Amino acid sequence: MENGEVISDIMDPMSGKYQYEGVTCFDEKTAWVVGFKSFSVDPDLPEGVILHTEDGTTWTSQTLPVSDILLWKISFVGAHR
């Protein structure tokens, strides 16, 4: 994130396997991203993805309860909003 904008060329931890559709940023380093699998990707991968970062660089994939879900949006409501 730079000046309130997500810089997409540094945020592709899955190397083009997923299309990211929803982003929620808490600050300049903490963010959650959701998306769905690209068409020509390994069929054994889950259809959707949830990624999280706390340092703006290292992204961690979150475990989904099922593998056939497509994710489009993400939103959080907290005490500071």
C-alpha positions in Angstrom: 0.0 0.0 0.0 1.3 3.4 -0.9 -0.5 6.7 -0.3 -3.7 4.7 0.3 -3.4 2.7 -3.0 -2.7 -1.0 -3.3 0.4 -1.6 -5.4 -0.5 -4.7 -7.3 2.8 -5.5 -8.9 4.3 -6.4 -5.4 1.2 -8.2 -4.2 0.9 -11.5 -6.1 2.1 -14.2 -3.7 0.3 -16.9 -5.6 2.1 -16.0 -8.9 -0.9 -15.4 -11.1 -2.9 -18.4 -9.9 -5.7 -16.2 -8.5 -7.6 -13.1 -9.5 -7.9 -10.8 -6.5 -11.3 -9.0 -6.3 -11.6 -7.8 -2.7 -9.1 -5.9 -0.6 -9.5 -4.5 2.9 -6.6 -2.6 4.5 -6.4 -1.7 8.2 -3.3 0.4 7.8 -0.3 0.7 5.5 1.0 -2.8 6.4 -2.1 -4.9 7.4 -4.5 -6.1 4.8 -6.8 -9.0 3.7 -7.4 -10.0 0.1 -9.8 -12.4 -1.4 -10.2 -13.8 -4.9 -10.9 -16.7 -7.2 -8.8 -19.1 -9.2 -7.8 -18.2 -12.7 -9.1 -20.3 -15.6 -5.9 -22.2 -16.7 -4.7 -23.1 -13.2 -4.2 -26.5 -11.6 -7.7 -28.0 -11.0 -6.6 -29.4 -7.6 -6.2 -25.9 -6.1 -9.2 -24.4 -4.2 -11.5 -22.2 -6.2 -11.2 -19.3 -3.8 -8.3 -17.7 -1.8 -8.0 -15.6 1.3 -4.6 -13.9 1.9 -3.4 -11.8 4.9 -0.4 -9.7 5.5 0.8 -7.9 8.7 3.9 -6.4 7.2 2.8 -5.4 3.7 5.2 -7.9 2.1 4.7 -11.4 3.5 1.3 -12.9 2.5 -0.2 -15.9 4.2 -3.0 -18.0 2.7 -5.8 -18.8 5.0 -7.5 -22.2 5.1 -11.0 -22.4 3.6 -13.6 -24.7 5.1 -14.5 -25.9 1.5 -12.6 -25.9 -1.8 -15.4 -24.9 -4.2 -16.1 -21.3 -3.1 -15.4 -18.2 -5.1 -14.7 -15.0 -3.1 -15.4 -11.5 -4.5 -15.6 -9.1 -1.6 -14.2 -8.7 1.9 -15.2 -6.2 4.6 -14.5 -5.9 8.3 -16.1 -3.6 10.9 -14.1 -2.8 14.0 -13.9 -0.5 16.9 -11.8 2.1 15.0 -14.2 2.4 12.0 
